[in-house]
Amino acid sequence: MNTSIKTQHEHGTSRESDVIYISLKGIQGLAKKSLAFLFSTQANRKYELVDDHPDAIFIIDFDDFRGKAAWDEMQSHKQASSSKPTILIGLDPINEEGVVSLQKPFRTQDILTAIDTLIEQREEQAQALHNRYPGNSDVVSGKESAQQHKPRMSSSAAASLNEKELHAFIGSAADIDLDDPAAIAAVQYSPERFLAHHLGKMTQVALKERKYLQLGCCDTLFIVDPHKQCIHTDASPRSQRSLGALPMTGKSPAYEKLTKLPADMESRQQCFSWEAFIWRLALAGARGRLPEDTSLDQRYVLRRWPNLTRLMLFPHATRISAAWVSAPLSLREILKELAVPQRYVFAFFSAASATGLLVEAEPASTARKEKPSPDQPSQRRGLFRRLLKTLYRKQGDNRA
């Protein structure tokens, strides 16, 4: 079904996800630079322009002969947008099945919304395929057969936990006296004994050094992929809670660096968003407890709004996020302000700390106090508007 975007769209809740690969066809010169600049300013997503990529979203200028040729070639190979998500842009309305169409002129927000629309459609298709073939089954057919030769990205859509899941991931501990040292010690645990802690450290190193890191633990293999920002593993979603909840014994597991991703990992194993994967394992390990030596009076702050559309949600997570992203607060202050059961705040603290989302706040004396210029948002919108005019201002050589 054709999805046409011609009116004003709101971008909705920002989401952190894997790298979004964009392939431009028929968009050259200043127009290409304009889109590259637009994507580089999006703090909530990482975009990468590529000539071709199996997971790329194609943006095709239907008015340019090169763009039209690229679309015709895709059609001749029967590679419509169902397998290659595509945005078609043109001066005239475009009626093509399976694409998102944008009619010129359009706003910068529209191109971002169009990309989000295709990402959501891809995630829904992945979730539907997962529901149809749960586990690691390779029983697929037709268009689905192509999926068995590349990693399957888990959509991990957020959902409310049922009572059984709440007990497994959050626990059921009653509130404690925060002035009683013995009571506080009773609700603390050692993160170093759990898998989420080690995967979190591995991820930081992998992203910094841009190297594949491999860890073998609990008869399961994990490879942190800094390029796709995911964790490759053969662990099924059903086994992940057990892996996260099981304390590790003996020496800390050691990881090794890889020069490339093993071929069998590409073909038969799943690729989970590293943030959602570690968050889930950290909740399973913490079960509503706090890491050892956590200060109740140290103030913390969220580095950014968590990607709650992909993370495992639980009661009060949104309220806790809103409080911690708005101002530096201590655990005591959060608990007093929200008046929610302590185990939910402790669980959030443990998961957000394991993923690096929650960090110690800067001292008030050294915190940055810069105020944004009131004209900055309008200046940026004006700049985007001027830049994107090149998408429908055709140069003479394009008509040749």
KOLKESE-870122 format. One record per atom (N, C-alpha, C): residue in three letters; x, y, z. Coordinates in steps of 0.02 Angstrom, whole numbers, plus 50000, padded with zeros to 5 digits. Layout:
alaXYZ/...
//
This chain:
met500424994050000/met500005000050000/met500445006250000/asn500275011049959/asn500665017149954/asn500515021550014/thr501035024350044/thr500955029050100/thr501215035750077/ser500765040550070/ser500965047150046/ser500995052050103/ile501535055850107/ile501625060750161/ile501655067650128/lys501115071450135/lys501095078050104/lys500945083550154/thr500705081750213/thr500525086650263/thr501005086550321/gln500885090950369/gln501345091550425/gln501345085250468/his501955082950488/his502025077050529/his502425078950591/glu502245075850646/glu502645076550705/glu503105070450710/his503715071750731/his504225066550730/his504115061250783/gly503735062850835/gly503585057950886/gly504175057050933/thr504145051850975/thr504655050551024/thr505305048350990/ser505855051651009/ser506495049950980/ser506725043151005/arg507085039650963/arg507295032850981/arg508025031850962/glu508365028751007/glu509055026850992/glu509025019950961/ser509345018850907/ser509325012250877/ser509985010950844/asp510025005650804/asp510635004150769/asp510745009250714/val511325008850682/val511485013350628/val510955012750573/ile510715018350549/ile510235018350494/ile510615019850430/tyr510635014950386/tyr510995015750323/tyr510525018850270/ile510765024050237/ile510365027650187/ile510735027450120/ser510395025450068/ser510675025450001/ser510285030349958/leu510635035349932/leu510315040549891/leu510405038949817/lys509855039449780/lys509865038149708/lys509575044249672/gly509975047049626/gly509745052949590/gly509795059349631/ile510135059149686/ile510235064949729/ile510985066249733/gln511205071649701/gln511915072949693/gln512085079949719/gly512735081249720/gly512985087949733/gly512745090949799/leu512495097149794/leu512285100849853/leu511695097449887/ala511255094449848/ala510675090949878/ala510915085249923/lys511415081549900/lys511685076149940/lys512015078750003/lys512385084249996/lys512705087250055/lys512185089850104/ser511625092250078/ser511095094750121/ser510815089250165/leu510675083450135/leu510405077950174/leu510935075250222/ala511565074950200/ala512095072650245/ala512135077150307/phe512065083750296/phe512085088450352/phe511485087450397/leu510895086450369/leu510295085250408/leu510375079150453/phe510615073650424/phe510695067450463/phe511225068150517/ser511735072150504/ser512265072850554/ser512045076750615/thr511495080450609/thr511255084450666/thr510755080750710/gln510585074550692/gln510075070850729/gln510415067050787/ala510345069650847/ala510685066750905/ala510385060050925/asn509745058850909/asn509415052750932/asn509515046850886/arg509825047850828/arg509935042450781/arg510615043250748/lys510925037750729/lys511545038050691/lys511405035850620/tyr511515040250573/tyr511405038850502/tyr512075038050466/glu512075033950416/glu512675033050375/glu512475032450302/leu512755036850260/leu512605036650189/leu513045031350156/val512745026950116/val513095021550083/val512865021050011/asp513295018249968/asp513085016949899/asp512575011249897/asp512715006149936/asp512265000349940/asp512404996750005/his511884993650032/his511944989850095/his511314985650100/pro511374979450123/pro510774975150127/pro510224977850171/asp510404982150220/asp509894984950265/asp509744992250250/ala509964994750192/ala509895001850177/ala509175003750162/ile509005009950180/ile508385013150158/ile508565017550098/phe508205016650043/phe508355020349982/phe507925026649979/ile508245032249962/ile507895038449948/ile508035040149875/ile507505040149835/ile507575040749762/ile507215047049738/asp507585051249702/asp507285057149670/asp506985054949604/phe506325054549601/phe505975052049542/phe506015056749483/asp506195063249496/asp506245068149442/asp506925067949408/asp507405064749438/asp508075064349409/asp508135057849369/phe508435058149309/phe508465052249267/phe508865046649300/arg509365048449342/arg509745043249376/arg509325039849430/gly508905043849464/gly508465040849514/gly507935036349482/lys507655038749426/lys507145034849391/lys507455028349366/ala508075028549341/ala508405022549317/ala508535017649374/ala508715020249432/ala508835015849489/ala508195012349510/trp507625015949510/trp506985012949528/trp506785007749476/asp506865009249412/asp506695004449359/asp507114998049366/glu507744998849385/glu508174992949393/glu507944988749452/met507754991949506/met507484988349564/met506864984449545/gln506424987649506/gln505804984449484/gln505944978649437/ser506434979549393/ser506574974249345/ser506844967949378/his507164968849436/his507414963149474/his506914960949527/lys506314963849523/lys505774962149570/lys505994963349642/gln506364968849651/gln506584970749718/gln506204976949738/ala505554976149748/ala505154981849768/ala505294983549841/ser504944988549867/ser505094991149933/ser504924986349989/ser504564980949975/ser504444976050027/ser505094972950050/ser505584972350003/ser506234969750022/ser506754975250027/lys506654980749992/lys507104986549997/lys506684992650015/pro506654994450078/pro506235000150099/pro506445006450062/thr505955009950033/thr506105015249986/thr505665021349998/ile505975027249991/ile505615033649991/ile505705036649922/leu505145038049888/leu505155041249823/leu504945048449830/ile505345053049803/ile505185060149806/ile505105062849736/gly504635067449727/gly504525070349660/gly504065076349663/leu504075080249610/leu503645086149605/leu502905084149598/asp502775078549565/asp502095076149556/asp501955070449604/pro501315069249621/pro501145063649665/pro501395057049635/ile501645052749677/ile501915046249654/ile501485040749681/asn501245036449638/asn500805030949657/asn501145024349642/glu501575022149687/glu501925015849680/glu501785011649741/glu501665005349732/glu501525000849787/glu502144999749831/gly502034999449896/gly502554997449943/gly503075002649958/val502945009049943/val503435014249957/val503115019749999/val503535023950028/val503315030250058/val503475035650008/ser502985039749991/ser503105045049942/ser503075051849974/leu503505056349950/leu503525063349972/leu503465067849911/gln503005072449914/gln502915077149858/gln503285083649874/lys503685085949827/lys504055092149835/lys503575098149829/pro503715103449867/pro504215104149920/pro503965100849985/phe504425098650026/phe504235095650090/phe504715098250144/arg504505097250206/arg504905099650262/arg505435094450281/thr505945096850316/thr506465092150340/thr506155086850385/gln505655088850424/gln505345084150470/gln505025078350432/asp504775079750372/asp504435074650333/asp504905068950311/ile505525070750293/ile505995065550272/ile506175061150331/leu506235064150391/leu506395060250451/leu505805055850470/thr505195058450464/thr504605054550479/thr504535048750430/ala504685050050367/ala504655044650317/ala505135039050333/ile505735040750355/ile506225035650374/ile505965031750434/asp505695035250484/asp505425031950542/asp504855027150523/thr504445029250475/thr503895024950453/thr504155018350426/leu504675018650385/leu504955012550356/leu505305008250409/ile505625011450457/ile505945007550511/ile505425003850551/glu504875007250567/glu504335004050605/glu504034998250566/gln503934999150501/gln503664993750460/gln504134987750459/arg504784989050455/arg505274983650454/arg505274979950521/glu505214983650576/glu505204980550642/glu504564976350651/glu504004978950626/glu503384975150631/glu503434968650591/gln503744968950532/gln503834962850492/gln504284957850527/ala504824960550559/ala505284956150595/ala504934952850654/gln504514956750689/gln504164953950746/gln503654948750724/ala503314950150668/ala502824945350642/ala503174938850622/leu503764939450591/leu504134933450571/leu504364929650633/his504584933350684/his504794930050746/his504214926350778/asn503624929450778/asn503044926150808/asn502834919950770/arg502944920250704/arg502744914550661/arg503234908850668/tyr503884910550674/tyr504404905550682/tyr504814907050744/pro504554905650803/pro504914907250865/pro505564903450871/gly505994906050915/gly506644902850926/gly507114904050868/asn507534899250852/asn508044899950800/asn507864895850738/ser507234894650728/ser507024890450672/ser507234893450605/asp507484889350561/asp507664891550494/asp507134889450443/val506544887650469/val506014885450424/val505674891550395/val505904893750338/val505624899550304/val505544897850231/ser505144901950197/ser505034900650127/ser504894907050090/gly504934906750024/gly504784912549983/gly505244918350000/lys504944924350010/lys505334930250025/lys505704929550091/glu505424925450137/glu505734924850203/glu506384920950199/ser506494916950146/ser507084912750143/ser507724916950141/ala507684922950115/ala508284927150113/ala508514929150182/gln508054929050231/gln508234931250298/gln508694926350333/gln508704920050314/gln509104915150350/gln509854915950335/his510034920150287/his510734920950270/his511024927450297/lys510654930950340/lys510934936850372/lys510634937350441/pro510954940950488/pro510724941250557/pro510044944350561/arg509654941750607/arg508974944250616/arg508984949350672/met508804955650657/met508814960850707/met508174960550748/ser508254959550812/ser507664959050855/ser507354965850864/ser506704966250857/ser506364972550868/ser506254974050941/ser506174968850982/ser506124969551054/ser505654975251074/ala505074975551044/ala504604980851059/ala504414980751132/ala504364986751161/ala504194987151232/ala503494984651245/ala503404981351300/ala502744978851319/ala502684978651395/ser502084979151420/ser501984978851491/ser502104971751515/leu502484971151569/leu502634964551596/leu502034961851635/asn501904955351627/asn501374952351668/asn501634950951738/glu501204948351781/glu501394947451851/glu501984942751859/lys501994937351820/lys502544932551824/lys503204935651802/glu503174939551748/glu503784942751723/glu504034948051771/leu503564951751802/leu503764956751851/leu504144953651908/his503914948051931/his504254944551986/his504944942251965/ala505004939951903/ala505644937351878/ala506154942851868/phe505934948651843/phe506404954051826/phe506464959451880/ile505944960551918/ile505934966051967/ile505944963452039/gly505724957252050/gly505674954652117/gly505054957152152/ser505014955752216/ser504424957852254/ser504614960552323/ala505224962952331/ala505454965252396/ala505064971352419/ala504934971552485/ala504584977252514/ala505084983052523/asp504824988952532/asp505244994852544/asp505634993952610/ile506214997152612/ile506634996652671/ile506725003552703/asp507005003552763/asp507185009752797/asp507845012152768/leu507835017752733/leu508435020152699/leu508955022952748/asp508795023252811/asp509275025452862/asp509565019552900/asp509395013452881/asp509635007452914/asp510175004152870/pro510815004652890/pro511365001852849/pro511274994452835/ala511034990652883/ala510944983452873/ala510404982052821/ala509864986052822/ala509324985152773/ala509564986952703/ile509974992152699/ile510244994152634/ile510704988752606/ala511124985952649/ala511584980752627/ala511204974652601/ala510614973352630/ala510224967452612/ala509924968052541/val509874974152514/val509574975052447/val510114976852396/gln510744975352412/gln511284976752365/gln511564970152337/tyr511864970552278/tyr512154964652246/tyr512794966752211/ser513194961952191/ser513824963252157/ser513734962452082/pro513704967952043/pro513614967451971/pro514154963351936/glu514764963251965/glu515314959651933/glu515184952151928/arg514714949651965/arg514554942551963/arg514034940851910/phe513824945851872/phe513284944751824/phe513504946851753/leu513214943651704/leu513414944451634/leu513314951551608/ala512774954951629/ala512634961551603/ala513204966451615/his513524965851673/his514084970351690/his514654969551639/his514824963351624/his515394962051579/his515224963951507/leu514614962651486/leu514424964751418/leu514404972351412/gly514204975651466/gly514204982951465/gly514904985751458/lys515384983051494/lys516084985251488/lys516354983651419/met516194977751394/met516414975851326/met516154980751274/thr515524982651281/thr515224987151232/thr515574993851231/gln515744996451290/gln516105002851293/gln516775002451256/val517134996951266/val517784996051232/val517684995251157/ala517184991151138/ala517064989951067/ala516884996351030/leu516465000351059/leu516255006651027/leu516835011551023/lys517255011551074/lys517825016251075/lys518355014251024/glu518505007751021/glu519045005350977/glu518795003050909/arg518135002750900/arg517825000450837/arg518084993450819/lys518114989050870/lys518334982150861/lys517784977350883/tyr517744971550849/tyr517304966250871/tyr517604963050934/leu517194962050985/leu517424958751046/leu517004952551058/gln517334947051074/gln516994940651084/gln517074938251156/leu516524935751183/leu516534933051252/leu516164926451252/gly516484921351280/gly516164914851290/gly515974914051364/cys515344912851377/cys515124912351446/cys514494908051449/cys514464903751500/cys513864899651511/cys513694895551449/asp514204892851417/asp514114888851357/asp513774892651300/thr513844899151302/thr513534903451251/thr514054908451227/leu514024910151162/leu514494914851132/leu514144921551122/phe514514926851138/phe514264933751128/phe514804937651090/ile514594941251038/ile515054945551001/ile514744952550997/val515104957351025/val514874964351021/val515094967150954/asp514604969650916/asp514724972450849/asp514674980050853/pro515234983750851/pro515204991050857/pro514924994450796/his514924991050739/his514684994050677/his513924994150673/lys513614988650694/lys512884988350696/lys512614989950766/gln513074991050813/gln512894992450883/gln512414987150909/cys512614980950901/cys512194975450924/cys512634970050953/ile512314965050983/ile512654959251011/ile512414953150974/his512874949650941/his512714943450907/his512754937650957/thr512254933450958/thr512264927751003/thr511764922550979/asp511884916351000/asp511404911050984/asp510924909951042/ala510964914251093/ala510514913651151/ala509814915851130/ser509324911651139/ser508634913351121/ser508354918351172/pro507854922151152/pro507544926851199/pro507304923451263/arg507074917351258/arg506824913851317/arg507384912251367/ser507994911251342/ser508554909551386/ser508914915551414/gln508754921451388/gln509134927451408/gln509014929251482/arg508414928151507/arg508304929851578/arg508724925451622/ser508774918951606/ser509184914451646/ser509914916351643/leu510154918251583/leu510844920351576/leu510984926551618/gly510504931151620/gly510604937251658/gly510544936251733/ala510124931451754/ala509994930551825/ala510494925851859/leu510864921951820/leu511304916951848/leu511974920051869/pro512144919851935/pro512784922651957/pro513364918651927/met513884922051909/met514474918951880/met514954916951935/thr515284911251926/thr515754908851976/thr516464908651946/gly516964908451990/gly517644908151966/gly517894914951944/lys518414914851902/lys518724921051879/lys518264924651829/ser518364931251825/ser517964935151778/ser518104932751706/pro517604932351665/pro517704930051596/pro518124935051557/ala518554932451514/ala518984936751473/ala518714936951401/tyr518744942751371/tyr518524943351302/tyr519124943851256/glu519014942651192/glu519544943151143/glu519324947551085/lys519804950751054/lys519664955150998/lys519674951150932/leu519214952850888/leu519174949550823/leu519284954750768/thr519604952650714/thr519704957150658/thr519084957650614/lys518674952350615/lys518064952450576/lys517544947950609/leu516934948550588/leu516394944450615/leu516414937550584/pro516414932250624/pro516424925450596/pro515834924350548/ala515964920650496/ala515454919450444/ala514834916050472/asp514934911250518/asp514354907650545/asp513924912150589/met514234917250619/met513844921950658/met513374925950615/glu513614927750555/glu513194931550508/glu512594927450485/ser512694920850477/ser512194916850444/ser511664913850490/arg511844912350553/arg511374908450592/arg511184911550659/gln511484917050679/gln511354919650745/gln510994926350743/gln510674927950799/gln510284933950804/gln510724939850824/cys510494945750806/cys510854951850822/cys510384956450860/phe510514957250925/phe510084961150968/phe510394968050980/ser509984973150980/ser510214979851000/ser510574979151067/trp511204981451070/trp511594980351131/trp511274983551192/glu510974989351183/glu510684992851240/glu510084988951268/ala509644986651223/ala509054982851245/ala509264976151276/phe509784973051247/phe510014966551271/phe510314967151342/ile510754971951352/ile511074972851417/ile510564975151469/trp510104979451449/trp509574981751494/trp509174975851521/arg508984971351476/arg508594965451495/arg508984960951543/leu509624959651527/leu510024955451570/leu510154958751638/ala510244965251639/ala510374968851701/ala509754968551747/leu509164969151718/leu508554968651759/leu508504961651790/ala508674956551750/ala508634949651775/ala509134948551831/gly509724951551826/gly510224950651878/gly510074954551941/ala509814960651933/ala509694964951990/ala509064962852029/arg508534961251993/arg507884959552023/arg507684964452077/gly507714970952060/gly507484976052106/gly507984977852160/arg508624976052149/arg509144977652199/arg509614983052172/leu510054985552216/leu510534990652198/leu511244987652194/pro511654990352150/pro512364988152150/pro512694989852216/glu513174985752236/glu513544986952298/glu513874993852297/asp513924996852357/asp514255003252367/asp513915009052331/thr513295008252313/thr512925013752283/thr512735018752338/ser512905025052326/ser512725030252374/ser512005032552363/leu511625033052416/leu510935035452410/leu510915043052403/asp511485046352417/asp511495053652416/asp511865056652356/gln512245052352321/gln512565054652260/gln512035056152207/arg512105061852174/arg511625063652122/arg511835060652055/tyr511325058352019/tyr511425055351953/tyr510985058851902/val511155057951839/val510755060951785/val510775056351725/leu510225056151688/leu510205052351626/leu510555056251570/arg511005052951534/arg511355056151480/arg510885058051423/arg510355054351415/arg509845055751364/arg509215051851383/trp508685053351349/trp508055049751361/trp508125042551337/pro507975037551380/pro508045030551359/pro507575028851301/asn507795024051262/asn507395021851205/asn506845017051229/leu506335019851260/leu505825015751293/leu505385011851244/thr505445013451179/thr505065009551130/thr505385002751117/arg506015001851139/arg506354995551127/arg506574992051191/leu506644995851245/leu506864992751308/leu506284989251343/met506454984351385/met505944980951424/met505664985851476/leu505034987151471/leu504714991951516/leu504424988551577/phe504334992551630/phe504014990151691/phe503684996251723/pro503244995251772/pro502875000851801/pro503335006451825/his503135012551811/his503465018651834/his504115020351797/ala504305016251748/ala504945017651712/ala504925024351677/thr504365026251648/thr504325032551613/thr504375038451661/arg504045037951719/arg504085043251769/arg504795043951797/ile505125038351807/ile505805038451833/ile506265041751781/ser506165039851717/ser506565042851663/ser506475050451662/ala505845052651665/ala505705059751661/ala506025063551718/ala506015060751777/ala506315064151835/ala507065064651828/trp507395059151808/trp508125059151805/trp508405062651744/val508015063351691/val508265066851633/val508185074351640/ser507735076451685/ser507595083651692/ser508085087051739/ala508365083351788/ala508805086551836/ala509215081251872/pro509815082951896/pro510215078351936/pro509865077052003/leu509745070652018/leu509405068852080/leu509745062752111/ser509715062352178/ser509965056452212/ser509415051352217/leu509595045352238/leu509085040152247/leu508585042152301/arg508835045252354/arg508365047552406/arg507875052652377/glu508125057252336/glu507685062452308/glu507185059552259/ile507405054852218/ile506955051552171/ile506395048052208/leu506575044152259/leu506075040352297/leu505585044952332/lys505835050452359/lys505395055152393/lys504935058752345/glu505205060652287/glu504815064452237/glu504275060152205/leu504435053852188/leu503965049752151/leu503515045552195/ala503745043852255/ala503355039752302/ala503115033252269/val503575029752237/val503415023252206/val503805017852244/pro503605011452239/pro503975006252273/pro504715006452255/gln505135005552305/gln505855006352295/gln506135001552243/arg505864995552238/arg506154990552193/arg506144992852120/tyr505644996952101/tyr505614999352032/tyr506175004452019/val506305008852066/val506845013652059/val507515010152060/phe507595005352105/phe508225001552108/phe508354997752043/ala507824994652016/ala507894990951953/ala508094995551896/phe507765001351892/phe507935006251840/phe508655008451847/phe508855009951909/phe509545012251922/phe510045006951898/ser509925000651914/ser510384995251895/ser510434994451820/ala509854994451785/ala509854993451713/ala510144999451677/ala509965005551699/ala510215011551665/ala510955012451678/ser511205010351736/ser511925010751750/ser512305005751707/ala512044999651700/ala512384994451661/ala512454996451588/thr511965000051561/thr511995002151491/thr512365008751482/gly512575011951536/gly512925018351532/gly512475024251522/leu511815023251528/leu511355028851520/leu511355033451580/leu511425030551640/leu511395034451702/leu512105035451728/val512295041651739/val512975043251760/val512955048151819/glu513505048451855/glu513545053251910/glu513515060351882/ala513145064651916/ala513075071551894/ala513705075451910/glu513845080451869/glu514415084851883/glu514275088951946/pro514795090651984/pro514685095152041/pro514395101752018/ala513975104652060/ala513635110852040/ala514115116252020/ser514705116352051/ser515185121752038/ser515495121251969/thr515515114951941/thr515835114051876/thr515345112451821/ala514695111951838/ala514195110351787/ala514145115851736/arg514035114051675/arg513975118951622/arg513335122951630/lys513385129551623/lys512805133951633/lys512655137951570/glu512875135351513/glu512765138951451/glu512025138951434/lys511775144651412/lys511085145151392/lys511045145351316/pro510625141251287/pro510565141251214/pro510285147851189/ser510535149851131/ser510275155951101/ser509555155151082/pro509115160051099/pro508405159351081/pro508285159151007/asp508775161650967/asp508675161750895/asp508925155350862/gln509275151050900/gln509595145150870/gln509095140450836/pro508535138550868/pro508075133950835/pro507815136550769/ser507615143050767/ser507345145850705/ser507885146450652/gln508505147950675/gln509055148250626/gln509175141450595/arg509145136050636/arg509265129350609/arg508715127450561/arg508075128950579/arg507525127350534/arg507605130950468/gly507815137350472/gly507905141250411/gly508455138350367/leu508985136150400/leu509545133150363/leu509325126750328/phe508965122450364/phe508725116250334/phe508265117750275/arg507835122850284/arg507365124450231/arg507735126450167/arg508255130550177/arg508635132750118/arg509015126950086/leu509295122650129/leu509685117050103/leu509255112250063/leu508665110650090/leu508245105650057/leu507895108249995/lys507935114849983/lys507665117349921/lys508025114249861/thr508645112149873/thr509025109149818/thr508745102449797/leu508325099349838/leu508045092949820/leu507535093549764/tyr507255099449754/tyr506765100049700/tyr506925105849652/arg507505108949660/arg507735113949612/arg508185110249563/lys507945108849505/lys508315104649457/lys508805108949418/gln509415106349414/gln509945109649375/gln509885107549301/gly510165111649259/gly510115110249188/gly510415103749167/asp510985101749201/asp511315095549180/asp510905089449199/asn510465090149248/asn510045084449268/asn509515083049215/arg509355087949175/arg508845087049123/arg509155084149059/ala509815084149057/ala510155081948995/ala510065074548984/
//
